[in-house]
Amino acid sequence: MIPCRHTLALVFTLAFAALLHPAEALAESEPARQSRDDAWWTGPMLANGAETLPQGHYLIEPYVYDVIAPRTDGFGSRAYVLYGLADRWTVGFIPIIGYNRVSGGPNSSGVKMGDLTVQAQYRLRRFEEGSWLPTMSLLLQESLPTARYDRLGELSADGMGSGAYGTTLSLNSQSYFWLANGRILRARLDLSAAWSRRADIDGVSVYGTGPNFHGKASPGSSFSVDGAVEYSVTRNWVMALDLIYSHYRDTTVSGYDLLGVDIPVPVRRKTGSSNAYGFAPAIEYNWSPNIGILFGTRVILGGHGTTTTITPAIALNYVH
């Protein structure tokens, strides 16, 4: 069900062909060019779209996934709930729930809420056939510290949040290419920067502090790049691939541990910067222009200071 390395090679080949055979270079003897109305999309697994919803329309896209890492499984669901406030403005929120299963330790005490994200997106321009300029938009997201992150006691797996307000600013772009066989390749490129405020900490937390710790954490800023392509195999079936890279700066934890009753021991440590890179192949099936389903897997190959993870996921996309 999930594409393998042969799919990865095929999508790269198709992307390269798109650069060699743009729409305006197609000769009359070549196959008829697919119309954009004939191509139905759910969207790749990771890259956000640059297009905004028409005024009064909405999109709902719930994901269900399992983040598989050494000794842990992070089962979760996140749902994108978006509304077209105006033709260039889309607003919405992203609720998250999760459950952690830990090998050799206590699991989560139940399904827990993660941090809630609210967002607003403004479209700068729209793609037009015959132009090399893509659709472009600015996306602003704010993560609200609504989930548990400290005072976890013996149930550290209950930690689902960061405890800090976080801001992400993205420049999203999207364009279309017609291959030599007339089929459409849709491409996205998202550039994102994120930074967080301080989180106050008491006791056991997601930052690895102990039961007698009192202090704060300052999550490091990050920068990420996500390039994605989707190939319209038929009107209903689409193959997709994301290629991702992220860089994270130091997270600093400072404060003190109490030894005995009146002996505070200063604590200050940094996690060190880290890099992560990976890919996410997926298959989409679209029943209509308004509803489709995606099966995909995100693979983080690791990098400096990063753990390898595999995350199979399924998503349902509905637009009205």
VOBA-1610 file (N, C-alpha, C; in pm, whole numbers, padded with zeros to 5 digits, always signed):
BEGIN
Met+00082-00120+00000Met+00000+00000+00000Met+00086+00126+00000Ile+00204+00124+00071Ile+00289+00241+00080Ile+00398+00233-00024Pro+00423+00337-00105Pro+00525+00333-00206Pro+00662+00308-00145Cys+00751+00241-00223Cys+00884+00208-00175Cys+00985+00286-00254Arg+01113+00242-00251Arg+01219+00318-00315Arg+01202+00326-00465His+01130+00227-00527His+01106+00234-00671His+01014+00352-00704Thr+00915+00379-00617Thr+00826+00494-00636Thr+00906+00623-00623Leu+00998+00628-00527Leu+01082+00745-00509Leu+01159+00776-00636Ala+01219+00674-00697Ala+01294+00694-00820Ala+01204+00741-00933Leu+01083+00684-00942Leu+00991+00721-01047Leu+00949+00867-01036Val+00917+00912-00914Val+00873+01049-00897Val+00985+01148-00930Phe+01109+01115-00893Phe+01221+01199-00930Phe+01235+01210-01081Thr+01216+01096-01150Thr+01223+01096-01295Thr+01116+01186-01356Leu+00995+01177-01300Leu+00886+01260-01350Leu+00912+01408-01325Ala+00967+01441-01208Ala+00997+01581-01178Ala+01101+01636-01274Phe+01203+01556-01307Phe+01306+01599-01400Phe+01247+01618-01540Ala+01156+01527-01577Ala+01092+01539-01708Ala+01010+01666-01717Ala+00951+01707-01604Ala+00870+01830-01606Ala+00954+01952-01640Leu+01079+01953-01593Leu+01166+02065-01622Leu+01206+02069-01769Leu+01214+01951-01831Leu+01255+01943-01971Leu+01139+01966-02067His+01016+01944-02019His+00900+01955-02106His+00791+02041-02041Pro+00814+02169-02023Pro+00708+02255-01969Pro+00594+02267-02066Ala+00481+02320-02015Ala+00358+02322-02093Ala+00375+02392-02227Glu+00445+02504-02229Glu+00451+02581-02351Glu+00538+02517-02458Ala+00617+02411-02422Ala+00707+02349-02518Ala+00647+02228-02585Leu+00524+02190-02549Leu+00464+02070-02606Leu+00431+02092-02753Ala+00469+01998-02836Ala+00440+02006-02979Ala+00303+01950-03007Glu+00246+01988-03124Glu+00113+01942-03158Glu+00107+01791-03176Ser+00219+01729-03209Ser+00220+01585-03232Ser+00219+01506-03102Glu+00245+01572-02989Glu+00249+01502-02862Glu+00107+01484-02808Pro+00089+01397-02707Pro-00045+01369-02653Pro-00115+01497-02604Ala-00247+01494-02604Ala-00326+01608-02560Ala-00293+01641-02415Arg-00288+01769-02385Arg-00253+01812-02252Arg-00373+01797-02158Gln-00350+01736-02044Gln-00454+01719-01943Gln-00498+01856-01890Ser-00628+01876-01875Ser-00677+02001-01818Ser-00668+01994-01666Arg-00656+02109-01604Arg-00647+02111-01458Arg-00778+02069-01393Asp-00891+02087-01462Asp-01019+02041-01409Asp-01026+01889-01405Asp-00947+01823-01487Asp-00947+01676-01493Asp-00854+01616-01388Ala-00775+01697-01320Ala-00682+01649-01218Ala-00739+01678-01079Trp-00766+01573-01004Trp-00819+01587-00869Trp-00708+01557-00770Trp-00701+01636-00662Trp-00589+01627-00567Trp-00640+01617-00423Thr-00569+01542-00342Thr-00586+01546-00197Thr-00478+01630-00133Gly-00360+01633-00196Gly-00245+01705-00141Gly-00143+01607-00090Pro-00013+01642-00095Pro+00090+01552-00042Pro+00077+01539+00109Met+00156+01453+00168Met+00142+01422+00311Met+00182+01539+00401Leu+00283+01619+00361Leu+00340+01716+00453Leu+00330+01862+00407Ala+00356+01890+00281Ala+00365+02029+00236Ala+00228+02097+00235Asn+00219+02212+00301Asn+00096+02289+00299Asn+00076+02354+00162Gly-00049+02371+00122Gly-00079+02433-00006Gly-00064+02584+00000Ala-00037+02644-00115Ala-00027+02789-00124Ala-00160+02854-00159Glu-00255+02775-00207Glu-00385+02829-00246Glu-00471+02853-00122Thr-00558+02953-00130Thr-00653+02980-00022Thr-00793+02938-00066Leu-00880+02918+00031Leu-01017+02876+00002Leu-01101+02994-00046Pro-01196+02971-00136Pro-01289+03078-00172Pro-01369+03122-00049Gln-01414+03245-00050Gln-01488+03298+00065Gln-01612+03213+00094Gly-01629+03176+00221Gly-01744+03098+00264Gly-01727+02948+00252His-01617+02901+00192His-01593+02757+00179His-01504+02709+00295Tyr-01506+02578+00318Tyr-01425+02523+00427Tyr-01360+02393+00386Leu-01255+02356+00458Leu-01180+02231+00438Leu-01162+02162+00572Ile-01185+02030+00573Ile-01159+01948+00692Ile-01072+01831+00649Glu-00957+01815+00714Glu-00865+01707+00678Glu-00806+01644+00804Pro-00868+01538+00856Pro-00811+01469+00972Pro-00706+01366+00930Tyr-00595+01360+01004Tyr-00488+01262+00988Tyr-00491+01167+01107Val-00462+01040+01083Val-00437+00942+01189Val-00302+00880+01160Tyr-00214+00871+01261Tyr-00076+00830+01235Tyr-00016+00758+01356Asp+00100+00697+01333Asp+00176+00630+01439Asp+00323+00664+01419Val+00380+00744+01511Val+00522+00779+01505Val+00601+00666+01571Ile+00669+00586+01490Ile+00741+00469+01538Ile+00888+00506+01556Ala+00935+00502+01681Ala+01074+00533+01715Ala+01126+00421+01804Pro+01257+00414+01826Pro+01310+00312+01917Pro+01243+00319+02054Arg+01181+00208+02095Arg+01120+00190+02227Arg+00990+00268+02247Thr+00942+00342+02147Thr+00817+00416+02165Thr+00731+00412+02039Asp+00600+00425+02061Asp+00503+00446+01954Asp+00417+00565+01996Gly+00411+00665+01909Gly+00328+00781+01937Gly+00206+00781+01846Phe+00095+00725+01894Phe-00028+00723+01816Phe-00094+00861+01828Gly-00145+00911+01715Gly-00204+01044+01724Gly-00296+01075+01609Ser-00361+01188+01622Ser-00448+01240+01517Ser-00442+01392+01522Arg-00431+01453+01405Arg-00441+01598+01393Arg-00538+01628+01280Ala-00616+01731+01296Ala-00717+01766+01196Ala-00700+01912+01156Tyr-00692+01936+01025Tyr-00688+02072+00973Tyr-00833+02116+00948Val-00874+02221+01014Val-01009+02276+01001Val-00994+02421+00954Leu-01021+02446+00824Leu-00992+02575+00762Leu-01118+02635+00702Tyr-01122+02769+00699Tyr-01239+02841+00648Tyr-01193+02960+00563Gly-01258+02978+00447Gly-01228+03091+00360Gly-01294+03218+00410Leu-01217+03300+00481Leu-01271+03424+00535Leu-01295+03526+00424Ala-01206+03531+00327Ala-01218+03612+00206Ala-01143+03537+00097Asp-01153+03582-00028Asp-01093+03505-00137Asp-00942+03491-00123Arg-00877+03585-00057Arg-00733+03575-00035Arg-00696+03531+00106Trp-00793+03521+00195Trp-00767+03490+00336Trp-00831+03358+00376Thr-00751+03268+00435Thr-00802+03146+00496Thr-00758+03141+00641Val-00849+03111+00731Val-00817+03100+00874Val-00859+02960+00921Gly-00804+02919+01036Gly-00842+02788+01086Gly-00764+02748+01210Phe-00782+02624+01250Phe-00712+02572+01367Phe-00681+02424+01346Ile-00587+02372+01427Ile-00541+02234+01415Ile-00542+02170+01554Pro-00648+02096+01590Pro-00648+02022+01716Pro-00570+01892+01702Ile-00502+01851+01810Ile-00419+01730+01810Ile-00453+01647+01933Ile-00464+01515+01915Ile-00476+01422+02027Ile-00369+01314+02010Gly-00329+01250+02122Gly-00225+01150+02112Gly-00226+01051+02228Tyr-00155+00942+02206Tyr-00136+00839+02308Tyr+00002+00778+02286Asn+00085+00774+02391Asn+00221+00721+02380Asn+00231+00584+02444Arg+00287+00491+02369Arg+00316+00358+02422Arg+00468+00342+02433Val+00515+00307+02554Val+00658+00305+02582Val+00702+00163+02617Ser+00807+00115+02551Ser+00862-00016+02582Ser+00944-00009+02710Gly+00909-00091+02808Gly+00982-00093+02934Gly+00946+00018+03029Gly+00836+00088+03005Gly+00795+00197+03093Gly+00646+00216+03088Pro+00593+00305+03172Pro+00447+00328+03172Pro+00402+00400+03047Asn+00290+00355+02993Asn+00230+00422+02878Asn+00151+00544+02924Ser+00098+00619+02828Ser+00008+00729+02864Ser-00110+00675+02943Ser-00161+00756+03033Ser-00275+00713+03113Ser-00405+00714+03034Gly-00401+00769+02914Gly-00518+00774+02826Gly-00490+00864+02707Val-00588+00881+02623Val-00573+00971+02508Val-00572+01115+02561Lys-00471+01193+02520Lys-00453+01328+02572Lys-00457+01429+02458Met-00493+01552+02491Met-00490+01662+02395Met-00349+01715+02380Gly-00311+01747+02257Gly-00185+01814+02233Gly-00205+01965+02228Asp-00098+02039+02202Asp-00108+02184+02189Asp-00196+02219+02069Leu-00278+02322+02084Leu-00366+02366+01977Leu-00296+02471+01892Thr-00309+02459+01760Thr-00251+02557+01667Thr-00362+02633+01596Val-00348+02765+01591Val-00439+02849+01512Val-00356+02912+01399Gln-00422+02942+01286Gln-00345+02991+01173Gln-00426+03085+01086Ala-00351+03165+01007Ala-00410+03253+00906Ala-00317+03252+00785Gln-00376+03245+00666Gln-00298+03238+00542Gln-00348+03344+00445Tyr-00252+03417+00384Tyr-00287+03522+00288Tyr-00221+03490+00154Arg-00301+03484+00047Arg-00248+03454-00086Arg-00195+03581-00151Leu-00068+03575-00195Leu-00003+03689-00259Leu-00034+03695-00408Arg-00035+03581-00473Arg-00065+03574-00616Arg-00112+03434-00651Arg-00173+03419-00770Arg-00226+03291-00815Arg-00159+03249-00946Phe-00131+03119-00960Phe-00070+03065-01082Phe-00160+03086-01203Glu-00099+03122-01315Glu-00170+03133-01442Glu-00094+03054-01548Glu-00165+02975-01625Glu-00101+02895-01729Glu-00027+02986-01826Gly+00094+02945-01862Gly+00177+03026-01950Gly+00274+03114-01876Ser+00257+03128-01744Ser+00348+03208-01662Ser+00435+03115-01579Trp+00559+03155-01556Trp+00649+03074-01475Trp+00633+03104-01325Leu+00555+03207-01291Leu+00536+03242-01151Leu+00433+03151-01085Pro+00462+03096-00967Pro+00369+03006-00898Pro+00266+03081-00815Thr+00167+03009-00765Thr+00084+03060-00656Thr+00173+03075-00533Met+00159+03187-00463Met+00240+03211-00344Met+00153+03266-00232Ser+00186+03228-00108Ser+00110+03278+00007Ser+00197+03282+00130Leu+00155+03362+00226Leu+00219+03369+00358Leu+00127+03299+00458Leu+00186+03213+00541Leu+00111+03138+00641Leu+00168+03169+00779Leu+00082+03214+00870Leu+00122+03243+01007Leu+00047+03147+01100Gln+00124+03073+01181Gln+00066+02978+01276Gln+00113+03012+01417Glu+00021+02996+01513Glu+00054+03018+01654Glu+00014+02894+01732Ser+00113+02832+01799Ser+00089+02715+01882Ser+00061+02759+02025Leu-00051+02713+02079Leu-00093+02751+02214Leu-00061+02638+02311Pro+00000+02668+02426Pro+00041+02562+02520Pro-00077+02508+02601Thr-00162+02431+02535Thr-00283+02379+02599Thr-00265+02237+02654Ala-00153+02171+02624Ala-00133+02031+02664Ala-00043+02021+02787Arg-00049+01908+02854Arg+00039+01882+02969Arg+00183+01867+02921Tyr+00275+01922+03000Tyr+00417+01912+02964Tyr+00507+01898+03087Asp+00458+01937+03206Asp+00537+01922+03328Asp+00449+01867+03440Arg+00506+01849+03560Arg+00436+01787+03673Arg+00377+01653+03631Leu+00456+01576+03561Leu+00409+01449+03505Leu+00428+01331+03601Gly+00509+01349+03705Gly+00531+01240+03799Gly+00591+01118+03731Glu+00532+01000+03756Glu+00582+00878+03696Glu+00523+00854+03556Leu+00435+00941+03512Leu+00370+00924+03382Leu+00425+01024+03282Ser+00556+01012+03253Ser+00617+01105+03159Ser+00557+01093+03019Ala+00496+00976+02987Ala+00434+00957+02856Ala+00308+01041+02839Asp+00258+01102+02948Asp+00142+01191+02936Asp+00179+01327+02880Gly+00309+01356+02868Gly+00352+01486+02816Gly+00327+01496+02667Met+00235+01584+02625Met+00198+01598+02484Met+00225+01739+02430Gly+00278+01830+02515Gly+00294+01967+02471Gly+00433+02020+02498Ser+00453+02149+02469Ser+00582+02214+02489Ser+00580+02312+02607Gly+00460+02356+02649Gly+00451+02453+02756Gly+00482+02595+02715Ala+00508+02618+02586Ala+00548+02751+02539Ala+00465+02792+02418Tyr+00438+02921+02408Tyr+00376+02973+02287Tyr+00479+02967+02175Gly+00436+02924+02057Gly+00527+02913+01945Gly+00469+02976+01819Thr+00553+03042+01740Thr+00511+03109+01618Thr+00586+03051+01499Thr+00513+03022+01392Thr+00573+02974+01268Thr+00528+03064+01153Leu+00625+03110+01074Leu+00596+03191+00955Leu+00648+03116+00833Ser+00560+03095+00734Ser+00596+03016+00616Ser+00567+03093+00489Leu+00653+03073+00390Leu+00627+03116+00254Leu+00599+02992+00172Asn+00476+02977+00124Asn+00434+02858+00050Asn+00418+02893-00098Ser+00458+02800-00184Ser+00442+02820-00328Ser+00394+02691-00393Gln+00324+02705-00505Gln+00268+02590-00576Gln+00259+02622-00725Ser+00299+02526-00809Ser+00294+02546-00953Ser+00257+02415-01022Tyr+00229+02423-01153Tyr+00189+02308-01233Tyr+00282+02294-01353Phe+00315+02169-01386Phe+00394+02137-01504Phe+00323+02026-01581Trp+00335+02033-01714Trp+00278+01927-01798Trp+00392+01843-01854Leu+00385+01711-01832Leu+00489+01620-01877Leu+00473+01590-02026Ala+00571+01518-02081Ala+00568+01485-02223Ala+00446+01402-02260Asn+00391+01325-02165Asn+00272+01245-02193Asn+00142+01323-02173Gly+00152+01453-02143Gly+00035+01536-02125Gly-00020+01541-01985Arg+00031+01455-01895Arg-00020+01452-01759Arg+00040+01565-01676Ile-00031+01601-01567Ile+00009+01713-01483Ile+00096+01665-01367Leu+00201+01743-01340Leu+00281+01730-01220Leu+00263+01858-01139Arg+00207+01848-01019Arg+00190+01964-00933Arg+00304+01968-00833Ala+00367+02084-00817Ala+00484+02097-00729Ala+00460+02203-00623Arg+00511+02175-00501Arg+00503+02271-00391Arg+00640+02290-00328Leu+00665+02410-00280Leu+00787+02440-00205Leu+00749+02531-00089Asp+00773+02485+00034Asp+00741+02562+00155Asp+00870+02590+00232Leu+00889+02716+00270Leu+01001+02758+00354Leu+00944+02811+00485Ser+00991+02758+00600Ser+00930+02793+00729Ser+01036+02824+00833Ala+01008+02924+00916Ala+01090+02956+01032Ala+00999+02957+01155Ala+01049+02903+01266Ala+00967+02893+01388Ala+01050+02933+01509Trp+00985+02994+01605Trp+01050+03029+01730Trp+00947+03024+01843Ser+00996+03005+01967Ser+00908+02985+02082Ser+00945+03076+02196Arg+00849+03102+02283Arg+00875+03173+02407Arg+00919+03073+02515Arg+00933+03122+02636Arg+00984+03040+02747Arg+00874+02957+02810Ala+00910+02838+02857Ala+00818+02752+02931Ala+00867+02738+03075Asp+00780+02767+03172Asp+00812+02745+03313Asp+00791+02598+03347Ile+00881+02542+03427Ile+00880+02398+03452Ile+00884+02370+03602Asp+00800+02274+03644Asp+00805+02218+03779Asp+00801+02067+03767Gly+00904+01999+03819Gly+00904+01853+03823Gly+00937+01788+03690Val+00890+01663+03676Val+00916+01583+03556Val+00846+01649+03437Ser+00919+01663+03326Ser+00865+01733+03211Ser+00912+01668+03081Val+00858+01717+02972Val+00899+01669+02839Val+01042+01709+02807Tyr+01102+01796+02889Tyr+01239+01840+02867Tyr+01340+01754+02943Gly+01295+01643+03001Gly+01385+01550+03068Gly+01426+01590+03208Thr+01349+01678+03272Thr+01382+01720+03407Thr+01329+01618+03509Gly+01387+01625+03631Gly+01351+01531+03736Gly+01239+01582+03825Pro+01198+01501+03925Pro+01082+01535+04008Pro+01104+01656+04098Asn+01231+01693+04128Asn+01258+01805+04217Asn+01309+01928+04143Phe+01287+01932+04014Phe+01338+02044+03935Phe+01239+02161+03934His+01293+02283+03939His+01214+02404+03924His+01295+02500+03836Gly+01235+02545+03727Gly+01309+02634+03639Gly+01232+02665+03513Lys+01301+02670+03403Lys+01240+02709+03276Lys+01312+02642+03161Ala+01248+02641+03046Ala+01307+02591+02923Ala+01283+02693+02813Ser+01383+02711+02730Ser+01373+02801+02615Ser+01396+02720+02489Pro+01287+02674+02424Pro+01304+02594+02302Pro+01375+02673+02193Gly+01463+02607+02119Gly+01538+02674+02014Gly+01454+02701+01891Ser+01494+02800+01815Ser+01426+02830+01689Ser+01460+02723+01585Ser+01386+02722+01475Ser+01408+02620+01372Ser+01380+02678+01235Phe+01434+02609+01135Phe+01409+02644+00995Phe+01388+02515+00918Ser+01291+02512+00828Ser+01262+02390+00754Ser+01228+02420+00609Val+01256+02322+00525Val+01225+02327+00382Val+01150+02200+00347Asp+01039+02215+00273Asp+00961+02099+00228Asp+00930+02118+00080Gly+00986+02030-00002Gly+00955+02028-00144Gly+00873+01905-00176Ala+00764+01922-00251Ala+00674+01810-00278Ala+00629+01812-00423Val+00607+01692-00479Val+00550+01678-00612Val+00436+01577-00607Glu+00336+01600-00694Glu+00224+01507-00710Glu+00205+01482-00859Tyr+00195+01355-00897Tyr+00176+01318-01036Tyr+00035+01263-01056Ser-00041+01325-01147Ser-00178+01284-01174Ser-00176+01163-01269Val-00178+01042-01211Val-00174+00920-01290Val-00303+00907-01371Thr-00415+00924-01303Thr-00547+00933-01366Thr-00621+01046-01295Arg-00745+01072-01333Arg-00821+01175-01264Arg-00836+01142-01116Asn-00848+01014-01083Asn-00871+00972-00945Asn-00743+00942-00868Trp-00642+00885-00934Trp-00523+00836-00865Trp-00407+00934-00881Val-00336+00957-00769Val-00222+01048-00768Val-00109+00986-00686Met+00015+00999-00736Met+00133+00963-00658Met+00199+01090-00607Ala+00244+01089-00481Ala+00299+01209-00419Ala+00428+01177-00346Leu+00511+01279-00332Leu+00636+01263-00259Leu+00677+01396-00198Asp+00710+01396-00067Asp+00771+01511+00001Asp+00918+01481+00028Leu+01002+01583+00013Leu+01141+01579+00058Leu+01158+01690+00160Ile+01208+01658+00280Ile+01208+01755+00390Ile+01345+01768+00454Tyr+01372+01889+00503Tyr+01493+01917+00579Tyr+01459+02018+00688Ser+01511+01996+00809Ser+01487+02089+00920Ser+01616+02108+01000His+01635+02229+01050His+01746+02259+01139His+01690+02319+01267Tyr+01734+02266+01382Tyr+01685+02312+01512Tyr+01803+02364+01595Arg+01788+02482+01653Arg+01891+02537+01739Arg+01874+02484+01882Asp+01971+02517+01969Asp+01973+02467+02106Asp+01844+02497+02181Thr+01798+02399+02258Thr+01698+02422+02362Thr+01773+02429+02496Thr+01749+02536+02571Thr+01820+02557+02698Thr+01725+02531+02815Val+01770+02450+02910Val+01697+02423+03034Val+01780+02477+03150Ser+01720+02562+03233Ser+01793+02620+03345Ser+01702+02628+03467Gly+01763+02620+03585Gly+01687+02623+03711Gly+01767+02555+03820Tyr+01697+02482+03906Tyr+01767+02413+04013Tyr+01690+02288+04055Asp+01766+02189+04103Asp+01711+02069+04165Asp+01725+02083+04316Leu+01624+02039+04389Leu+01629+02042+04535Leu+01680+01909+04587Leu+01790+01914+04662Leu+01841+01796+04730Leu+01812+01814+04878Gly+01734+01724+04933Gly+01692+01742+05071Gly+01587+01852+05077Val+01592+01933+05185Val+01490+02034+05206Val+01535+02172+05157Asp+01659+02209+05184Asp+01704+02346+05159Asp+01834+02352+05079Ile+01857+02254+04992Ile+01983+02254+04917Ile+01952+02260+04768Pro+01941+02380+04712Pro+01918+02391+04567Pro+02049+02373+04491Val+02044+02288+04390Val+02160+02264+04305Val+02132+02325+04168Pro+02212+02424+04127Pro+02187+02488+03997Pro+02196+02389+03882Val+02107+02407+03784Val+02106+02323+03664Val+02100+02415+03541Arg+02189+02389+03448Arg+02183+02458+03319Arg+02241+02367+03213Arg+02162+02334+03115Arg+02212+02247+03007Arg+02146+02285+02875Lys+02216+02250+02769Lys+02166+02272+02634Lys+02160+02140+02560Thr+02059+02128+02477Thr+02043+02003+02402Thr+02140+01994+02286Gly+02191+02108+02240Gly+02271+02109+02118Gly+02182+02123+01996Ser+02235+02179+01891Ser+02158+02194+01767Ser+02143+02059+01699Ser+02046+02049+01609Ser+02023+01922+01540Ser+01970+01949+01399Asn+01987+01850+01313Asn+01935+01853+01177Asn+01853+01727+01153Ala+01752+01739+01071Ala+01670+01624+01035Ala+01638+01631+00887Tyr+01642+01516+00822Tyr+01605+01511+00681Tyr+01531+01381+00655Gly+01446+01382+00554Gly+01369+01262+00527Gly+01281+01278+00405Phe+01187+01186+00389Phe+01097+01188+00274Phe+00965+01126+00314Ala+00862+01149+00234Ala+00728+01099+00265Ala+00656+01064+00134Pro+00665+00940+00087Pro+00588+00898-00029Pro+00444+00871+00009Ala+00352+00890-00086Ala+00210+00870-00056Ala+00134+00839-00184Ile+00019+00776-00167Ile-00075+00752-00276Ile-00207+00819-00238Glu-00267+00890-00334Glu-00396+00956-00314Glu-00502+00891-00403Tyr-00622+00879-00349Tyr-00737+00842-00431Tyr-00846+00945-00408Asn-00899+01002-00516Asn-00998+01109-00508Asn-01129+01063-00572Trp-01235+01059-00492Trp-01366+01022-00544Trp-01426+01134-00630Ser-01389+01259-00598Ser-01442+01376-00667Ser-01344+01490-00644Pro-01367+01608-00703Pro-01278+01721-00674Pro-01284+01765-00528Asn-01384+01719-00453Asn-01405+01768-00317Asn-01368+01670-00206Ile-01347+01544-00239Ile-01318+01447-00134Ile-01217+01344-00183Gly-01116+01317-00100Gly-01014+01220-00134Gly-00950+01164-00009Ile-00870+01059-00028Ile-00802+00992+00082Ile-00656+00973+00047Leu-00570+00979+00148Leu-00426+00966+00129Leu-00372+00857+00220Phe-00282+00772+00164Phe-00207+00674+00241Phe-00059+00707+00222Gly+00012+00733+00331Gly+00152+00771+00316Gly+00235+00731+00435Thr+00367+00749+00422Thr+00460+00721+00531Thr+00569+00826+00532Arg+00586+00892+00645Arg+00699+00985+00662Arg+00816+00910+00722Val+00932+00922+00660Val+01053+00857+00709Val+01156+00966+00741Ile+01190+00979+00869Ile+01298+01069+00910Ile+01424+00983+00921Leu+01520+01010+00836Leu+01640+00928+00828Leu+01739+00959+00938Gly+01710+01060+01015Gly+01802+01099+01121Gly+01879+01222+01078Gly+02000+01232+01127Gly+02082+01350+01107Gly+02151+01380+01238His+02223+01490+01244His+02293+01528+01367His+02194+01552+01481Gly+02201+01470+01587Gly+02116+01488+01703Gly+01971+01450+01683Thr+01939+01372+01580Thr+01801+01338+01548Thr+01781+01187+01547Thr+01669+01142+01602Thr+01634+01001+01605Thr+01560+00962+01478Thr+01592+00845+01425Thr+01521+00792+01308Thr+01380+00751+01348Thr+01280+00794+01269Thr+01141+00757+01294Thr+01073+00720+01163Ile+00971+00636+01174Ile+00886+00600+01061Ile+00742+00624+01103Thr+00668+00700+01021Thr+00532+00740+01059Thr+00433+00709+00948Pro+00369+00591+00951Pro+00260+00567+00856Pro+00138+00650+00894Ala+00063+00693+00792Ala-00051+00781+00818Ala-00158+00761+00713Ile-00279+00794+00750Ile-00392+00798+00659Ile-00467+00929+00684Ala-00512+00994+00577Ala-00582+01121+00590Ala-00701+01125+00495Leu-00806+01191+00540Leu-00925+01214+00457Leu-00940+01363+00436Asn-00952+01406+00310Asn-00962+01547+00276Asn-01101+01577+00220Tyr-01169+01675+00280Tyr-01301+01714+00232Tyr-01308+01865+00220Val-01347+01915+00103Val-01360+02058+00076Val-01504+02086+00035His-01560+02191+00090His-01697+02230+00054His-01701+02380+00022
//
